[in-house]
Amino acid sequence: MLQHSIVGVNPDWETPQSLFDEACTKYNVHPTLDVCASRQNKKCANFFSKRDNSLNKEYTESFFMNPPYGRNMDVWIEHAYNQHIENNVTGMALVFAKTETIWWHSFVEGKSEVHFIKGRVKYEMNGQRSKNTAPYGSCWIIWRAK
């Protein structure tokens, strides 16, 4: 039986604040909307929670997402990409570097900046860093407004 202490099993793993801050500074991105957050773990002043159902929302301001990892990653990435295009906003996503997937080739490759993270991320749960690293390498995807 899998335990929830393993990164990837629970979709609610949080982005470490220091990792987010470092990426914003390094890549000159300043999101004002966190589209996959809770009041406790939001990285931006404005946020959408599970209750808000972010996949049914317009992203009309610069956004950040650390989507729930699972079978529907393609839906999240497609929505983020479409919001970037339709609203001409900058979007930043922290995801596993799954370069073999259809969603990667449809919405990331050649359509964004990709910045691979050295080593594996130690995500957080309720502000506590995981004992284990993520099971895969991660990257930042940045879609820039024109």
ZANU-985822 format. One record per residue (C-alpha): residue in one letter; x, y negated, z. Coordinates in steps of 0.001 Angstrom, whole numbers, plus 524288, in hexadecimal, padded with zeros to 5 digits. Each point is the difference from the previous one (the first is absolute). Layout:
# ZANU-985822
+--------+-------+-------+-------+
: residu :     X :     Y :     Z :
+--------+-------+-------+-------+
:      A :     X :     Y :     Z :
...
+--------+-------+-------+-------+
//
This chain:
# ZANU-985822
+--------+-------+-------+-------+
: residu :     X :     Y :     Z :
+--------+-------+-------+-------+
:      M : 80000 : 80000 : 80000 :
:      L : 80536 : 7F290 : 7FC60 :
:      Q : 80193 : 7F616 : 80ACC :
:      H : 7FCB2 : 7F1A5 : 7FEB7 :
:      S : 80DB3 : 7FC73 : 8048D :
:      I : 80517 : 8034F : 7F281 :
:      V : 80045 : 7F40A : 7F749 :
:      G : 7F6DE : 801D5 : 7F48B :
:      V : 7F5B2 : 80838 : 806D0 :
:      N : 7F905 : 7F475 : 80616 :
:      P : 7FC15 : 7F52F : 7F65D :
:      D : 80125 : 7F569 : 80A75 :
:      W : 80EC5 : 7FE9F : 800BE :
:      E : 803F9 : 7F1C1 : 80150 :
:      T : 80A7C : 7F848 : 7F8F8 :
:      P : 80AA7 : 7FBBD : 80975 :
:      Q : 7FF78 : 7F12A : 80141 :
:      S : 80EC1 : 7FECA : 7FE2C :
:      L : 7FF66 : 8078D : 7F321 :
:      F : 7F4F6 : 7F75C : 7FB17 :
:      D : 806E9 : 7F36F : 8040A :
:      E : 80CB9 : 80453 : 7F9BD :
:      A : 7F951 : 80321 : 7F310 :
:      C : 7F88A : 7F325 : 7FFC6 :
:      T : 80C9E : 7F86A : 801F6 :
:      K : 80890 : 80832 : 7F711 :
:      Y : 7F654 : 80040 : 7F4A6 :
:      N : 7FA1F : 7F272 : 8023D :
:      V : 7F21D : 804EA : 801A0 :
:      H : 7F678 : 7F994 : 8095C :
:      P : 7F33F : 80790 : 800B8 :
:      T : 7F4AB : 7F9EB : 80756 :
:      L : 7F6BA : 80BB0 : 7FF42 :
:      D : 80271 : 80DBD : 8054D :
:      V : 7F658 : 808BF : 7F8E0 :
:      C : 80232 : 80C73 : 80805 :
:      A : 8006B : 7FBB9 : 80E1E :
:      S : 7F9CE : 7FF31 : 80D3C :
:      R : 7FFE6 : 7F4AE : 80988 :
:      Q : 80B06 : 806C5 : 8076C :
:      N : 8093F : 802D8 : 7F4A8 :
:      K : 7FD53 : 7F540 : 7F5FE :
:      K : 80BD7 : 7F9BC : 7F9BB :
:      C : 7F8E5 : 7F3FC : 7FAD5 :
:      A : 7F6B0 : 7F600 : 805BD :
:      N : 7F4E8 : 80516 : 7F779 :
:      F : 7FD13 : 80E77 : 7FEF1 :
:      F : 7F66A : 80A58 : 7FB86 :
:      S : 7FD6B : 80B5F : 8091E :
:      K : 7FA2A : 80D66 : 7FD2C :
:      R : 7F2B6 : 7FA40 : 80313 :
:      D : 801E0 : 7F5AA : 7F562 :
:      N : 802B7 : 80A71 : 7F5A2 :
:      S : 80B28 : 7F94E : 7F915 :
:      L : 7FDD4 : 807A1 : 7F376 :
:      N : 7F353 : 7F872 : 7FDFD :
:      K : 8062F : 7F2B6 : 8027F :
:      E : 80624 : 7F59A : 7F77C :
:      Y : 80DED : 7FC61 : 803A7 :
:      T : 80020 : 7F189 : 7FCE7 :
:      E : 80C52 : 7FCD0 : 80799 :
:      S : 80DA8 : 805A6 : 800CF :
:      F : 7FE8F : 80D69 : 80633 :
:      F : 80744 : 80AF9 : 806D9 :
:      M : 7FBF7 : 80E22 : 800B6 :
:      N : 804EE : 80C1A : 806BB :
:      P : 7F50D : 808B4 : 7FAF1 :
:      P : 7FB9E : 80C40 : 80702 :
:      Y : 8086E : 80AA2 : 7FA32 :
:      G : 7F875 : 80B46 : 7FA85 :
:      R : 7F95D : 8054D : 7F418 :
:      N : 7FA39 : 7F31C : 7FB7D :
:      M : 80C7D : 7F7F9 : 7FF2B :
:      D : 7FD17 : 7FE01 : 7F194 :
:      V : 7F34D : 7F8FA : 80363 :
:      W : 806FF : 7F6A5 : 80946 :
:      I : 80AF8 : 7FCE4 : 7F68E :
:      E : 7F6C3 : 7FE32 : 7F48E :
:      H : 7F781 : 7F6AB : 807EF :
:      A : 80BDA : 7F84A : 8049F :
:      Y : 80545 : 7FEDC : 7F234 :
:      N : 7F2C5 : 7FBD5 : 7FAB1 :
:      Q : 7FE6E : 7F5BE : 80AA1 :
:      H : 80D7C : 7FAB7 : 7FCCE :
:      I : 7FC4F : 7FED6 : 7F199 :
:      E : 7F205 : 7FB13 : 8019A :
:      N : 80312 : 7F5DA : 80A77 :
:      N : 80E05 : 7FCB3 : 7FC1D :
:      V : 804F7 : 80272 : 80DC4 :
:      T : 80C95 : 805E2 : 804F8 :
:      G : 7FE6A : 80D4B : 8064E :
:      M : 80999 : 807DD : 80803 :
:      A : 7FE3C : 80E5C : 8035F :
:      L : 807CF : 80936 : 80899 :
:      V : 7FE79 : 80DC9 : 7FAC1 :
:      F : 80704 : 80CE9 : 7FE83 :
:      A : 808A5 : 7FF84 : 7F3E7 :
:      K : 7F820 : 809DA : 7F836 :
:      T : 805C3 : 7FD0F : 7F2B7 :
:      E : 7FA99 : 80C7A : 7F9E6 :
:      T : 7F1BA : 7FC6B : 801EF :
:      I : 7F65F : 7FB03 : 7F604 :
:      W : 7FCE7 : 7F414 : 80869 :
:      W : 80E68 : 7FC42 : 80031 :
:      H : 800EC : 80029 : 7F141 :
:      S : 7F2C3 : 7F95E : 7FE32 :
:      F : 80108 : 7F4DC : 809D7 :
:      V : 80E14 : 7FEBA : 804B0 :
:      E : 80A26 : 8039C : 7F5C8 :
:      G : 8029C : 7F435 : 7F755 :
:      K : 7F53A : 7F833 : 806AD :
:      S : 80688 : 7FC7A : 80CD6 :
:      E : 80C8A : 7FE7C : 8076F :
:      V : 803F2 : 80C34 : 80760 :
:      H : 80957 : 7FF69 : 80B7E :
:      F : 803D8 : 80D1A : 805BF :
:      I : 8024B : 8009D : 80E9B :
:      K : 80CC0 : 80625 : 80441 :
:      G : 7FD42 : 80B8D : 808EA :
:      R : 7F287 : 803EB : 804A8 :
:      V : 7F6E3 : 7F6F5 : 80757 :
:      K : 7FC38 : 8027B : 80E1B :
:      Y : 7F202 : 7FB6E : 80046 :
:      E : 7F8D8 : 7FC26 : 80C69 :
:      M : 7F383 : 80402 : 806CA :
:      N : 7F9F1 : 7F68E : 809C0 :
:      G : 80C9B : 7F82F : 7FFE3 :
:      Q : 80872 : 80BD3 : 80352 :
:      R : 80A31 : 80474 : 7F639 :
:      S : 7FEB2 : 80E09 : 7FB54 :
:      K : 80A23 : 809DD : 8048C :
:      N : 8005C : 80530 : 7F219 :
:      T : 802BE : 7F93C : 7F343 :
:      A : 7F67D : 80012 : 7F4B3 :
:      P : 8007E : 80C92 : 7F7FC :
:      Y : 8039E : 7F8A1 : 7F388 :
:      G : 80793 : 7F420 : 7FBD4 :
:      S : 7F868 : 7F345 : 7FF4F :
:      C : 8005D : 7F3CA : 7F7BA :
:      W : 7FA7F : 7F274 : 7FEDD :
:      I : 7F7BC : 7FD46 : 7F402 :
:      I : 7FE58 : 7F1AD : 7FCCB :
:      W : 7F6BD : 7FAEE : 7F5AB :
:      R : 8031B : 7F188 : 7FDFF :
:      A : 7F5E9 : 7F5CA : 7FC70 :
:      K : 802F8 : 7F940 : 7F324 :
+--------+-------+-------+-------+
//
